[in-house]
Amino acid sequence: NIQNGLVQITEGLETAVYMSLFSPGDWFGNEAVDTPEEKLSSQTEQVINNKPQSSKNYQLLVQAVEADLKWLISNGNANSIDVSVTSGGLNRVMISITIEQDSSSNNITLPVEWGANG
């Protein structure tokens, strides 16, 4: 949940997903990690902020989301991740993410404002 520009923090995967997709490389939490692989540097945010909103850039956004979330698979928190992007209207997209775990799946849908170039 995002209310008044603030993210509601939960103990579930939703918070980890959101932080992975929208944390800049200079995010203060990166100072506390042990290895470079653990640092967050959002490719998703880069696409949204630097590419115009168009259906041809949706695949770039899907690839960025997958790259930002690949740590969930390598750390064993997920077996697979499926991502899709659809238009949510002018300057808005819907990022849909399905995270498959051993015996369950989590569906996360994020309405996202596309950057200034949208």
C-alpha positions, -999 to +999 in steps of 0.1 A: +000+000+000+012+035-008-006+063+010+003+100+006+036+090-011+046+067+018+051+029+015+034+008+041+061-016+053+050-052+059+069-083+068+060-100+035+076-101+001+057-070-009+081-046+009+112-065-004+098-063-039+090-026-037+124-017-022+142-038-049+123-020-077+125+016-064+158+020-044+184+042-060+221+031-060+229+056-034+202+043-010+214+046+026+206+009+033+234-002+009+259+009+035+248-020+057+253-049+033+282-073+032+287-079-005+282-058-037+255-084-048+233-074-019+232-037-028+200-023-043+203-003-075+170-001-093+170-008-130+132-005-129+134+031-117+160+039-144+137+027-172+107+046-157+126+078-152+146+077-185+125+061-212+092+074-227+061+055-218+054+034-249+044-002-255+079-008-270+095+001-237+073-022-217+096-052-225+125-031-212+106-025-180+098-063-177+135-071-181+144-045-155+119-058-129+132-094-135+168-082-130+159-063-098+141-093-084+166-121-094+180-121-059+148-137-047+155-168-067+193-169-060+186-165-022+160-193-023+130-170-014+113-179-047+113-207-073+102-184-102+091-149-109+067-139-137+063-102-146+040-084-169+034-047-176+002-031-189-009+004-195-027+020-166-035+052-186-015+083-194+018+083-174+009+052-155+016+015-159+006-016-139+034-039-130+021-074-122+044-098-104+037-135-095+063-150-072+061-188-070+074-204-038+074-240-028+037-245-021+023-211-027+024-180-049+022-143-042+006-119-067+017-083-064+003-055-086+019-021-085+004+010-101+034+031-111+037+066-124+058+067-155+086+093-154+087+129-167+092+116-203+060+096-202 
